[in-house]
């Protein structure tokens, strides 16, 4: 496997459209030959790196030399390599501006006089830092592009389906879910009124404005009942949304439900086996929720 580097001069200045068209052809040709590399264009000069099997790279370079769109095709270096510097790009591309090149160490003088095929040949010591810079820039661009990608859309009950009957059922279920969401909203509102009533009832009975441990547990139970109702509402609506995968919500709802039971347990009356089993379920759900959150 070899890495071949060359430079050439464009016969006419390449517009962005021409560069895109050239890059497209390069990528199509290189994919079939398992050639990777990068193409750099700056101030009318092409600088290209080709990596791959020696026979394939040599044949590609011979074809490139015959292209009438550039002249002064100059081989800068040809090295045997064991590892590609641009393994993920059938042909990466960069159009460096003069300001960007001048900011690179050792390139200020090179930029002023020697940004030509002959200049690249006489300044071979700059090739390695230039390639390292281009590799780093391509990697950063790839990371940025991947981070800007839209999140994966997920629908439990998609409105569109290849089977008309399934599509009808999905739409009917979604309509039912919207009605359930409305009913759950009403339940939540009544639950809030229940919390207010429980607190009012406890503080208006002797001893006034004092809550016993049992009163506090009962109040906490009323609060948690409302929170669980809210989680159930979210579980209902998640089936008609496309931006959430419902696993974490289901686990969170189950975790809150078992937590509420543990809080209001009457430990004097419950058998030890029941309490232990509940504790194990609580621990298992807690670990599951933690794993899901960490994966996200």
C-alpha positions as CSV (number, residue, x, y, z in Angstrom):
1,X,0.0,0.0,0.0
2,X,1.3,3.5,-0.9
3,X,0.5,7.1,-0.3
4,X,1.1,9.3,-3.4
5,X,1.1,13.1,-3.1
6,X,1.1,15.4,-6.1
7,X,0.4,19.0,-6.9
8,X,-0.8,20.8,-10.1
9,X,-2.0,24.1,-11.4
10,X,-5.6,24.7,-12.6
11,X,-5.9,25.9,-16.2
12,X,-8.8,28.1,-15.1
13,X,-10.0,29.1,-11.7
14,X,-12.4,26.5,-10.3
15,X,-15.8,27.7,-9.0
16,X,-17.5,26.0,-6.1
17,X,-19.8,24.2,-8.5
18,X,-16.9,22.9,-10.5
19,X,-15.1,21.7,-7.4
20,X,-18.2,19.9,-6.2
21,X,-18.6,18.2,-9.6
22,X,-14.9,17.2,-9.6
23,X,-15.1,15.8,-6.1
24,X,-18.1,13.8,-7.0
25,X,-16.3,12.1,-9.9
26,X,-13.2,11.5,-7.7
27,X,-15.3,9.8,-5.0
28,X,-17.1,7.5,-7.5
29,X,-13.9,6.4,-9.2
30,X,-12.0,6.0,-5.9
31,X,-14.6,3.9,-4.2
32,X,-14.4,1.2,-6.9
33,X,-10.6,1.1,-6.5
34,X,-10.5,1.3,-2.7
35,X,-8.5,4.5,-2.9
36,X,-8.8,7.1,-0.1
37,X,-7.2,10.5,0.3
38,X,-7.9,14.2,0.2
39,X,-8.0,17.0,-2.4
40,X,-6.9,20.5,-1.5
41,X,-7.5,23.6,-3.6
42,X,-6.0,26.9,-2.8
43,X,-5.1,29.9,-5.0
44,X,-5.4,28.0,-8.3
45,X,-3.3,25.1,-7.1
46,X,-4.4,21.5,-6.5
47,X,-2.8,19.4,-3.9
48,X,-4.0,15.8,-3.7
49,X,-3.2,12.7,-1.6
50,X,-4.0,9.2,-2.9
51,X,-3.8,6.1,-0.6
52,X,-4.3,2.5,-1.6
53,X,-2.9,-0.4,-3.5
54,X,0.2,0.6,-5.5
55,X,-1.2,-0.6,-8.8
56,X,-4.5,1.1,-8.3
57,X,-2.9,4.4,-7.2
58,X,-0.4,4.4,-10.0
59,X,-3.1,3.8,-12.6
60,X,-5.2,6.6,-11.1
61,X,-2.3,9.0,-11.1
62,X,-1.6,8.3,-14.8
63,X,-5.2,9.1,-15.6
64,X,-5.0,12.3,-13.6
65,X,-1.9,13.5,-15.4
66,X,-3.9,13.3,-18.7
67,X,-6.7,15.5,-17.4
68,X,-6.7,18.8,-19.5
69,X,-8.2,20.8,-16.6
70,X,-4.8,21.2,-14.9
71,X,-1.2,21.5,-15.9
72,X,2.3,21.2,-14.3
73,X,1.3,17.9,-12.6
74,X,4.2,17.3,-10.2
75,X,4.8,14.2,-8.1
76,X,5.9,15.3,-4.7
77,X,6.4,12.0,-2.9
78,X,5.4,8.4,-3.0
79,X,5.7,6.4,0.2
80,X,5.1,2.8,1.2
81,X,2.6,2.9,4.2
82,X,1.0,0.3,6.5
83,X,-1.8,2.6,7.6
84,X,-3.9,5.1,5.8
85,X,-4.0,8.7,7.0
86,X,-7.5,9.3,5.4
87,X,-9.1,5.9,5.8
88,X,-12.7,7.1,5.9
89,X,-12.7,9.5,3.0
90,X,-12.9,8.1,-0.6
91,X,-11.8,11.7,-1.3
92,X,-12.0,14.3,1.4
93,X,-12.0,17.9,0.3
94,X,-10.8,21.2,1.6
95,X,-10.6,24.6,0.1
96,X,-8.1,26.5,2.3
97,X,-8.2,30.3,2.2
98,X,-5.0,32.4,2.3
99,X,-5.7,33.6,5.8
100,X,-6.0,30.0,7.1
101,X,-2.8,28.9,5.4
102,X,-0.9,31.9,6.8
103,X,-1.9,31.0,10.4
104,X,-0.2,27.6,10.1
105,X,3.4,27.4,11.4
106,X,6.0,27.8,8.7
107,X,3.5,28.5,5.9
108,X,3.6,32.4,5.9
109,X,6.6,32.6,3.5
110,X,5.5,29.5,1.6
111,X,2.1,31.2,1.0
112,X,3.6,34.4,-0.4
113,X,5.8,32.8,-3.1
114,X,5.7,29.0,-3.3
115,X,2.1,27.9,-3.4
116,X,2.8,26.1,-6.7
117,X,3.6,22.5,-7.7
118,X,7.3,23.5,-7.8
119,X,7.0,25.2,-4.4
120,X,5.5,22.0,-2.8
121,X,8.4,20.0,-4.2
122,X,11.0,22.3,-2.8
123,X,9.3,22.5,0.6
124,X,8.7,18.8,1.3
125,X,9.3,19.3,5.0
126,X,5.9,21.1,5.1
127,X,4.0,18.2,3.6
128,X,3.8,16.2,6.9
129,X,2.4,19.0,9.0
130,X,0.0,20.0,6.2
131,X,-1.4,16.4,6.0
132,X,-1.7,16.3,9.8
133,X,-3.6,19.6,9.8
134,X,-5.9,18.4,7.0
135,X,-6.6,15.1,8.8
136,X,-7.4,16.9,12.0
137,X,-9.7,19.3,10.2
138,X,-11.6,16.5,8.4
139,X,-12.1,14.7,11.7
140,X,-13.5,17.8,13.4
141,X,-15.8,18.4,10.5
142,X,-17.1,14.8,10.7
143,X,-17.7,15.1,14.4
144,X,-19.5,18.4,13.9
145,X,-21.7,17.0,11.2
146,X,-22.6,14.0,13.2
147,X,-23.5,16.2,16.3
148,X,-25.8,18.3,14.1
149,X,-27.8,15.4,12.7
150,X,-31.4,15.3,13.7
151,X,-32.4,12.9,16.4
152,X,-33.8,9.6,15.3
153,X,-37.6,9.8,15.1
154,X,-39.5,7.0,16.8
155,X,-43.2,6.4,16.7
156,X,-45.0,3.6,18.5
157,X,-48.1,4.1,16.5
158,X,-47.2,5.8,13.2
159,X,-49.9,7.6,11.3
160,X,-48.6,6.1,8.0
161,X,-48.3,2.4,7.3
162,X,-48.0,0.3,4.2
163,X,-51.1,-1.8,5.3
164,X,-54.2,0.4,5.2
165,X,-55.9,-1.7,7.9
166,X,-53.0,-1.3,10.3
167,X,-53.0,2.4,9.5
168,X,-56.7,2.6,10.4
169,X,-56.1,0.8,13.7
170,X,-53.2,3.1,14.6
171,X,-55.3,6.2,13.9
172,X,-58.2,4.8,16.0
173,X,-55.9,3.9,18.9
174,X,-54.3,7.4,18.7
175,X,-57.7,9.0,18.9
176,X,-58.5,6.8,22.0
177,X,-55.1,7.8,23.6
178,X,-56.0,11.5,23.2
179,X,-59.3,10.8,25.0
180,X,-57.4,8.9,27.8
181,X,-55.0,11.8,28.1
182,X,-57.9,14.2,28.6
183,X,-59.4,11.9,31.3
184,X,-56.0,11.6,33.0
185,X,-55.7,15.4,33.0
186,X,-59.0,15.6,34.9
187,X,-57.8,12.9,37.3
188,X,-54.6,15.0,37.9
189,X,-56.6,18.1,38.7
190,X,-58.8,16.1,41.1
191,X,-55.7,14.6,42.7
192,X,-54.3,18.1,43.3
193,X,-57.6,19.1,45.0
194,X,-57.3,15.9,47.1
195,X,-53.8,16.9,48.2
196,X,-55.2,20.3,49.3
197,X,-58.1,18.7,51.1
198,X,-55.8,16.2,52.9
199,X,-53.5,19.0,54.1
200,X,-56.5,21.1,55.2
201,X,-58.1,18.2,57.0
202,X,-54.9,17.4,58.9
203,X,-54.1,20.9,60.1
204,X,-57.6,21.7,61.2
205,X,-58.0,18.8,63.5
206,X,-56.5,18.8,67.0
207,X,-53.7,19.3,67.6
208,X,-54.1,22.2,65.2
209,X,-51.4,23.0,62.5
210,X,-49.4,19.9,63.7
211,X,-48.9,16.8,61.6
212,X,-48.1,13.4,63.1
213,X,-45.9,10.9,61.4
214,X,-48.9,9.1,60.1
215,X,-50.4,12.4,58.8
216,X,-47.2,13.2,57.0
217,X,-47.1,9.7,55.4
218,X,-50.7,10.1,54.2
219,X,-49.9,13.5,52.8
220,X,-46.9,12.2,51.0
221,X,-49.0,9.4,49.6
222,X,-51.5,11.9,48.2
223,X,-48.6,13.9,46.6
224,X,-47.1,10.7,45.1
225,X,-50.5,9.7,43.7
226,X,-50.6,12.9,41.7
227,X,-47.0,12.5,40.5
228,X,-47.8,8.9,39.4
229,X,-50.8,10.2,37.5
230,X,-48.6,12.7,35.7
231,X,-46.2,10.0,34.8
232,X,-49.1,7.9,33.5
233,X,-50.2,10.9,31.4
234,X,-46.7,11.1,29.9
235,X,-46.8,7.4,29.2
236,X,-50.1,7.9,27.3
237,X,-48.9,10.9,25.3
238,X,-45.6,9.2,24.4
239,X,-47.5,6.9,22.0
240,X,-48.6,9.8,19.9
241,X,-45.2,11.6,19.9
242,X,-42.2,10.9,17.7
243,X,-39.4,12.4,19.8
244,X,-39.3,10.0,22.8
245,X,-38.7,6.3,23.2
246,X,-41.0,5.2,26.0
247,X,-38.9,2.7,27.9
248,X,-37.4,5.2,30.3
249,X,-40.8,6.7,31.1
250,X,-42.4,3.3,31.8
251,X,-39.5,2.4,34.1
252,X,-39.8,5.8,35.9
253,X,-43.5,5.3,36.4
254,X,-43.0,1.9,37.9
255,X,-40.2,3.2,40.1
256,X,-42.4,6.0,41.4
257,X,-45.3,3.6,42.0
258,X,-43.3,1.2,44.1
259,X,-41.6,4.1,45.9
260,X,-45.1,5.4,46.9
261,X,-46.0,1.9,48.3
262,X,-42.8,1.7,50.3
263,X,-43.4,5.2,51.8
264,X,-46.9,4.4,53.0
265,X,-46.1,0.8,54.2
266,X,-47.4,-0.1,57.7
267,X,-44.3,-2.1,58.7
268,X,-46.0,-3.3,61.9
269,X,-48.6,-5.3,59.9
270,X,-46.7,-6.3,56.8
271,X,-44.8,-9.6,56.7
272,X,-41.0,-9.4,56.2
273,X,-41.1,-11.3,53.0
274,X,-43.4,-8.7,51.4
275,X,-41.2,-5.8,52.5
276,X,-38.0,-7.6,51.2
277,X,-39.6,-8.4,47.9
278,X,-40.7,-4.8,47.5
279,X,-37.2,-3.7,48.3
280,X,-35.7,-6.0,45.7
281,X,-38.1,-4.7,43.0
282,X,-37.2,-1.1,44.0
283,X,-33.5,-1.8,43.7
284,X,-34.0,-3.6,40.3
285,X,-36.0,-0.7,38.9
286,X,-33.5,1.8,40.2
287,X,-30.6,0.1,38.5
288,X,-32.6,-0.3,35.3
289,X,-33.4,3.4,35.3
290,X,-29.8,4.3,36.0
291,X,-28.6,2.1,33.1
292,X,-31.1,3.7,30.7
293,X,-30.1,7.2,31.7
294,X,-26.4,6.5,31.4
295,X,-26.9,5.0,27.9
296,X,-28.7,8.1,26.8
